[in-house]
Amino acid sequence: MSGTSLDGVDGVLAAFPPSGPGPATITTLATVHLPFAADLRDALLALQSAGPDEIHREALASIALARLYAAAVQGLLQRAQLQPAQVRALGVHGQTIRHRPELGYTRQTNQPALLAELTGIDVIADFRSRDVAAGGQGAPLVPAFHQAVFGHTPARVVLNIGGIANISSLPGSTSAATVTGFDTGPGNVLMDAWTMRQRQQRYDADGAWAASGRVLPALLQRLRDEPFFALPPPKSTGRDLFHAGWLDARLAAFPQAAAADVQATLAAFTASTIAEAIAAHAADAQTVYVCGGGAYNRHLLRQLASTLDALGHPAKVTTTAELGVAPDHVEALAFAWLAHRFDSRQPGNLAAVTGASGPRILGALYPAH
């Protein structure tokens, strides 16, 4: 998995029992993280918006990405002391460079044929496009996995804070309610962009810089005026909407704002939009389990908890480590699960989440031989 934060590739090697995945049945055998080289990250970031010679640049970036995926696979095999023939398939998401479901497409750049050639293992890729073809958003896809692995009584929320944040509302095993989920808006994407611009650092470690500033209420309201937040689910978003240019347009009215205060406001923006989504759509949740890179931002998690309290929806805010899965392994494990679903010809989407016209088998197979 390589996500919206563009920090690198997270890989897991997972074992599923013959009876199929379910709560407490998936065994993680090995994990790996390979950071993006600066030139690959820059190339992928540039592909998020229109530019010259895009087809050629995307092709070269996807080849480099496939080679990095292959290196991640090799690292997993070495750590688990397994041979390629012992692995059923690779579930590979690719890197999202455009997400426009309202226009009928989502684009994850990838070279699954090359990856199959490099690894000698069947590759399952292109998970989102079938859901979009069925009228869905193609995202988020993780709520079905969250329900299978983390679903439990009492009701809970699984919150992924990557570049974009999304929630899965799990009503509990004794409830007749359905699982819901959607993208809430920016997770780390704007905070990371501002940190890079002002401090030449990829992220604000532990939210310490944000904690040193003060929230600017007028700027916070300007950010929250984005129409996306008033849309009902199902909904999804990405860098197509929330990018540095979007932020700059809103900062133009605040030329004297101190950089640390902007960062503090961006953290409050992420926390408040997530908290309002939880309060509105997961009112019964007693615990919020956070995964993704944002799970390591203690300032952000404290803000989320205090904002939920202020909204009259107190909840324990912790991480998925409490459920036995490290926060930075959840998404990669989700796409292993989706590959397993494809391999067993079972649907991978939840139509109530994505808005698709029904359940669909997600993915496309690239055989190794």
C-alpha positions, 0 to 999 in steps of 0.5 A: 500500500502507498497512500495519499501521504506519499511517504512510501510503501507499507507491506504486510505478509498475511496468512488467511485460514482456509475457512476465510477471513474473520475476526482474529483469524488473520496472521501477520507474518512479516511487515516492511516499510520502504520510503519513497526516494525524493525523485519518485515522490516528486514525480508522483506528487506532480502527477496529482495535477495537470501538466505536460507530457503526463502519459510519459511521466506517469509511465516512468513513475509507475515503473519505478513504483513497481520496482519499489513494490518488488523490493518490498515483496522481497523484504517480506519474503526474506523476513518470513523465510518464504519462497514466492511459490508459497505466496498465493497472490499480491494485493497491490493498490497502486498510487492514486493520482486522480480520483474523480468518481463524479466523472466516472473514474479513479486512477491508481498508477501501477505496473502490475504486469511488471510486478508479476514478472519481477516477483513470480507471484500473481498480482491482484490490482485495480481494486477501485474501478469496479466499484466506480463502474457500479456507480460508487465512489470507489472509496473508502474500501476499508470499512468492509475489512474493518468490520471483518477484523475489528467489528465487535460489541460495543459500537466503535469507529475505526478512523484512518488518518492518512493524507485524507481521513476516513471513518468506518462506523461499526455498529456492533455485532448485536446491532441491526444497523449497517456499517457505514463509512466515508472520507471526512476530508483532510487528514495529514495532507495540508499539515504535511504540505505546510510543514514541508513549505515552512520547515523543509520537513515531511511532517510535524512530528507528534504535532509538536509544531502545531501545539506551539501555535494558537488556533486562528478562529477566522481562518478555521472557519474559512477552511471549514466553509468548503462545500465538501463538508456539507455533502451527505455520505457516501462521499470521497475526496483526495488531492484533487480537492485538498492540495496546496493551492486550495490552502493558499487560496484561503490563506490569502485573506490572512497574510500576517498569520504566523506559520505556527498558528497556521499549523495549529489551525490546520490541526484543529481543522482536521480534528474538528471535521473528523469529530463532527463526522463521528458525532453525526454518523457514529453517535453510538460509538464508545471508542475511536480506534485510529490508524494511519500516520496520524495515529502517531500525532498525539497533539492531533489525537488530544484535539480530536478527543477534546472536540468530541467532548465539546460536541457532547459525544465523549469517546475514548480515542486510542489506536488500533494497536489496542486491537492487535494491529499496528496503526501503520499496517492496517491499510496494507493488511486491508488490501491483502484482505481485498486480494483474498476476497478476489481470490475466493470470488467474494465481494470486497465493497460495501454498497452502503458505504461507497454508493455502488449499485450492489456488492462487487468482486473488486480487482483484476488478476495479472498471473505470474505464469 
